[in-house]
Amino acid sequence: MSIFRRLTARRKKPKTKESRPIDSAEATPAAAGKEPRATAPPSPPVVRPYAGTASAVPVGTFVASREDFMIDAAETQTLARAAKIMPQTTAEVVPGKLLKRDDKDRIHIKIVFYGPSLSGKTTALRWLFANVRSLAKGKIVEVSDDLGRTTFFDFVPVSASEKIVFDVFTVAGQRRHASNRIAVLRDADGIIFMPDSTPEQMNENLASIQELRIALGTDRTATLPIVVALNKRDVPNALPVDYMVSMLGLEGYPVFGTVATAGTNLLRMFQRILRDALIFKVGI
């Protein structure tokens, strides 16, 4: 057989199918005309950085460690006793029974902003002082350090009427001022707890709420009007509201997301604590 005939015969033989990679078009039923072959399970979805809208904790962010936020319960109880914060009496929870009156026969109701350092307590009080025009206000008294942070308390009397005055305080959030801070809690008729929504401050939030509960005692914590102002909701990585409420054990309390620098929700929050304190203390 000539070389020409051998080449012709070889070309007429069917080609052996070689294995080759399958591209994405051939892998679909429409392109292949049959069910696709079983493939390995897909990789887990990529977790994207927290954008402030999901309910999950920001990925890769250190939020809290129990070793960092634990406070000395015995020392806190000692400071509470020194401040004369005693177990609540029956008369104290009866509206109108024990009222604090001044020489003008005006009833005084004490409201305390409580929370960690730099959470926005003083900023909130200043905004309320400047913007709540429906209430007559006295003078703001501030005791601050060189950095402008409260070292004892900020105080402003707010008159709701000729007969009722709200004495509004903020406390020093720095841990070294625990004795002064707890002293301000004495005779409080309502609490505004203001934690910081920044993830890095969660340890301080936990320490502050733990200290507040120990200092007040179980009975006062259960009966005193308390509202929660989750401040700094405008930071890009603000922790989700439901996470903060759960982590801090604040279920059941009125919760407001606030921005103290802009006054967001401050008026609504303030109106709520004034109303609750009036009902609790006076019965109206």
C-alpha positions as CSV (number, residue, x, y, z in Angstrom):
1,M,0.0,0.0,0.0
2,S,1.3,3.4,-1.0
3,I,2.0,6.0,1.6
4,F,-0.9,8.1,0.1
5,R,-3.4,5.3,0.7
6,R,-2.2,4.7,4.3
7,L,-2.7,8.4,5.1
8,T,-6.2,8.4,3.6
9,A,-7.2,5.3,5.5
10,R,-5.9,6.8,8.8
11,R,-8.0,10.0,8.3
12,K,-11.2,8.0,7.8
13,K,-10.9,6.1,11.2
14,P,-13.0,7.6,14.1
15,K,-11.0,9.7,16.5
16,T,-10.5,8.5,20.1
17,K,-12.2,11.0,22.5
18,E,-9.6,12.7,24.7
19,S,-10.3,13.9,28.2
20,R,-10.2,17.7,28.5
21,P,-11.4,20.3,31.0
22,I,-15.2,21.1,30.9
23,D,-15.9,24.7,30.6
24,S,-18.8,26.4,32.4
25,A,-21.0,26.4,29.3
26,E,-20.7,22.7,28.7
27,A,-21.4,22.0,32.4
28,T,-25.0,23.4,32.1
29,P,-27.9,21.1,31.0
30,A,-28.9,23.6,28.3
31,A,-25.5,23.3,26.6
32,A,-24.9,19.6,27.1
33,G,-28.4,18.3,26.7
34,K,-28.2,16.2,29.9
35,E,-27.9,16.5,33.7
36,P,-24.6,18.0,34.8
37,R,-22.1,15.8,36.6
38,A,-22.0,15.9,40.4
39,T,-19.4,18.4,41.5
40,A,-17.8,19.2,44.9
41,P,-19.8,21.3,47.3
42,P,-19.4,25.1,46.7
43,S,-17.1,27.0,49.0
44,P,-18.7,28.9,51.9
45,P,-19.8,32.5,51.0
46,V,-17.4,35.2,51.6
47,V,-18.2,37.1,54.8
48,R,-18.2,40.8,54.0
49,P,-17.2,43.5,56.5
50,Y,-20.0,44.7,58.8
51,A,-21.8,47.7,57.2
52,G,-24.1,48.6,60.1
53,T,-27.3,47.0,58.7
54,A,-26.9,43.3,59.5
55,S,-27.8,41.8,62.9
56,A,-24.5,40.0,63.3
57,V,-21.5,41.3,65.3
58,P,-18.9,43.0,63.1
59,V,-16.6,40.4,61.7
60,G,-13.0,40.5,63.0
61,T,-13.8,43.0,65.7
62,F,-12.8,42.3,69.3
63,V,-16.0,43.1,71.3
64,A,-15.8,41.9,74.8
65,S,-13.8,39.8,77.2
66,R,-15.1,38.8,80.6
67,E,-11.6,39.1,82.1
68,D,-11.5,42.8,81.0
69,F,-14.9,44.0,82.2
70,M,-15.4,42.3,85.5
71,I,-15.4,44.7,88.5
72,D,-15.0,44.0,92.1
73,A,-18.5,43.3,93.5
74,A,-17.4,43.5,97.1
75,E,-15.8,46.9,96.6
76,T,-18.8,48.2,94.7
77,Q,-21.1,47.1,97.5
78,T,-18.8,48.9,100.1
79,L,-19.0,52.1,98.0
80,A,-22.8,51.8,97.8
81,R,-23.0,51.4,101.6
82,A,-20.8,54.4,102.1
83,A,-23.1,56.4,99.8
84,K,-26.0,55.2,102.0
85,I,-27.7,53.4,99.1
86,M,-29.7,50.9,101.3
87,P,-32.2,48.2,100.4
88,Q,-35.5,49.8,99.3
89,T,-38.2,50.2,101.9
90,T,-41.9,49.6,101.2
91,A,-42.7,53.2,101.6
92,E,-40.3,54.1,98.8
93,V,-42.2,52.2,96.2
94,V,-45.6,53.7,97.1
95,P,-46.3,56.7,94.9
96,G,-46.6,60.0,96.8
97,K,-45.5,58.4,100.1
98,L,-41.9,59.7,100.4
99,L,-41.4,63.0,98.4
100,K,-38.4,65.3,98.5
101,R,-39.5,68.9,99.0
102,D,-37.6,72.2,99.1
103,D,-38.4,75.3,101.2
104,K,-40.8,76.4,98.4
105,D,-42.7,73.2,98.8
106,R,-41.6,72.0,95.4
107,I,-41.2,68.3,94.8
108,H,-37.8,67.3,93.5
109,I,-37.3,64.3,91.3
110,K,-33.7,63.1,90.7
111,I,-32.7,61.7,87.2
112,V,-29.2,60.4,86.7
113,F,-27.4,59.8,83.4
114,Y,-25.2,56.7,84.0
115,G,-22.7,55.0,81.7
116,P,-19.0,54.6,80.8
117,S,-16.6,57.4,80.1
118,L,-17.0,59.3,76.9
119,S,-20.3,57.6,76.0
120,G,-22.0,61.0,75.5
121,K,-23.8,61.7,78.8
122,T,-22.6,65.3,79.2
123,T,-23.1,66.0,75.5
124,A,-26.7,64.8,75.8
125,L,-27.4,66.9,78.9
126,R,-26.0,70.0,77.2
127,W,-28.2,69.4,74.1
128,L,-31.3,68.9,76.3
129,F,-30.4,72.1,78.2
130,A,-30.1,74.1,75.0
131,N,-33.0,72.7,73.1
132,V,-35.9,71.7,75.4
133,R,-37.7,75.0,75.4
134,S,-40.9,73.8,77.0
135,L,-39.2,73.4,80.3
136,A,-37.8,76.1,82.5
137,K,-34.1,75.4,83.3
138,G,-31.8,76.5,86.0
139,K,-28.0,76.8,85.7
140,I,-25.9,73.9,84.5
141,V,-23.1,73.1,87.0
142,E,-20.1,71.2,85.5
143,V,-17.0,69.8,87.2
144,S,-14.5,68.7,84.6
145,D,-10.9,67.8,84.2
146,D,-8.4,69.3,81.8
147,L,-9.7,67.2,78.9
148,G,-13.3,68.4,79.5
149,R,-14.5,65.0,80.9
150,T,-16.8,65.0,83.9
151,T,-14.9,64.3,87.1
152,F,-17.8,64.4,89.5
153,F,-21.2,65.4,88.0
154,D,-23.1,67.7,85.7
155,F,-26.3,69.1,87.3
156,V,-29.2,71.1,86.0
157,P,-32.6,71.6,87.6
158,V,-35.4,71.4,85.1
159,S,-38.8,72.7,86.2
160,A,-41.8,70.9,84.8
161,S,-44.2,73.2,86.7
162,E,-44.2,75.5,89.7
163,K,-44.5,72.4,92.0
164,I,-42.2,69.8,90.3
165,V,-38.5,70.1,89.7
166,F,-36.3,67.5,88.0
167,D,-32.7,67.5,89.2
168,V,-30.7,66.0,86.3
169,F,-27.2,64.7,86.9
170,T,-24.5,63.0,84.8
171,V,-21.8,61.0,86.4
172,A,-18.0,60.6,85.8
173,G,-17.6,57.5,83.7
174,Q,-13.9,56.8,84.3
175,R,-13.4,53.8,86.6
176,R,-11.2,55.7,89.0
177,H,-14.2,57.9,89.9
178,A,-16.3,55.0,91.1
179,S,-16.9,56.4,94.6
180,N,-18.1,59.7,93.3
181,R,-20.2,58.1,90.6
182,I,-22.0,55.7,93.0
183,A,-22.5,58.6,95.5
184,V,-24.6,60.4,92.8
185,L,-26.9,57.4,92.6
186,R,-28.2,58.0,96.1
187,D,-31.9,58.9,96.1
188,A,-32.2,58.6,92.3
189,D,-35.8,58.4,91.1
190,G,-34.9,57.5,87.5
191,I,-31.9,56.3,85.6
192,I,-30.8,57.0,82.0
193,F,-28.3,54.3,81.1
194,M,-26.2,55.4,78.2
195,P,-23.8,52.8,76.7
196,D,-21.5,53.5,73.7
197,S,-22.4,51.8,70.4
198,T,-18.7,51.6,69.4
199,P,-17.5,47.9,69.4
200,E,-14.3,48.7,71.1
201,Q,-16.2,50.2,74.1
202,M,-18.3,47.1,74.8
203,N,-16.1,46.1,77.8
204,E,-16.7,49.5,79.4
205,N,-20.5,49.2,78.8
206,L,-20.5,45.8,80.5
207,A,-18.5,47.1,83.4
208,S,-20.8,50.1,83.8
209,I,-24.1,48.1,83.8
210,Q,-22.7,45.6,86.2
211,E,-21.6,48.3,88.6
212,L,-25.0,50.0,88.3
213,R,-26.8,46.8,89.2
214,I,-24.6,46.0,92.2
215,A,-24.7,49.6,93.5
216,L,-28.4,49.9,93.3
217,G,-29.2,46.4,94.5
218,T,-31.7,43.9,93.1
219,D,-34.8,45.6,94.5
220,R,-34.0,49.1,93.2
221,T,-32.9,47.8,89.8
222,A,-36.2,46.0,89.5
223,T,-38.4,48.9,90.5
224,L,-36.7,52.2,89.5
225,P,-37.6,53.7,86.2
226,I,-34.7,53.0,83.8
227,V,-34.5,53.9,80.1
228,V,-31.6,53.0,77.8
229,A,-30.0,55.4,75.3
230,L,-27.8,53.4,73.0
231,N,-25.6,56.4,72.0
232,K,-23.4,57.0,69.0
233,R,-25.6,55.2,66.5
234,D,-24.0,57.3,63.8
235,V,-20.6,55.6,64.0
236,P,-20.0,53.5,60.8
237,N,-19.5,50.2,62.8
238,A,-22.1,50.7,65.4
239,L,-23.0,47.4,67.1
240,P,-26.5,46.2,66.3
241,V,-29.2,47.2,68.8
242,D,-30.4,43.7,69.4
243,Y,-26.9,42.5,70.1
244,M,-26.2,45.3,72.6
245,V,-29.5,44.8,74.4
246,S,-28.9,41.0,74.7
247,M,-25.2,41.4,75.7
248,L,-26.0,44.0,78.4
249,G,-29.1,42.2,79.7
250,L,-31.4,45.1,79.0
251,E,-34.4,43.2,77.7
252,G,-37.7,44.8,78.9
253,Y,-36.4,48.3,79.3
254,P,-37.4,51.2,76.9
255,V,-34.5,51.5,74.4
256,F,-33.7,54.5,72.3
257,G,-31.0,54.7,69.6
258,T,-29.4,58.2,70.1
259,V,-26.9,60.5,68.7
260,A,-26.1,63.0,71.4
261,T,-24.1,65.4,69.2
262,A,-27.1,65.8,66.9
263,G,-29.8,65.4,69.5
264,T,-31.3,62.4,67.7
265,N,-34.0,60.8,69.9
266,L,-32.8,62.6,73.0
267,L,-36.1,64.5,73.5
268,R,-38.2,61.3,73.2
269,M,-35.9,59.5,75.6
270,F,-36.0,62.4,78.1
271,Q,-39.7,62.7,77.9
272,R,-40.0,59.0,78.7
273,I,-37.9,59.0,81.8
274,L,-39.6,62.2,83.1
275,R,-43.0,60.6,82.6
276,D,-42.0,57.2,84.2
277,A,-40.3,59.0,87.1
278,L,-43.4,61.1,87.8
279,I,-45.6,58.0,87.8
280,F,-43.2,56.1,90.0
281,K,-42.6,58.9,92.5
282,V,-45.7,61.0,92.5
283,G,-48.3,58.7,90.9
284,I,-49.4,61.1,88.2
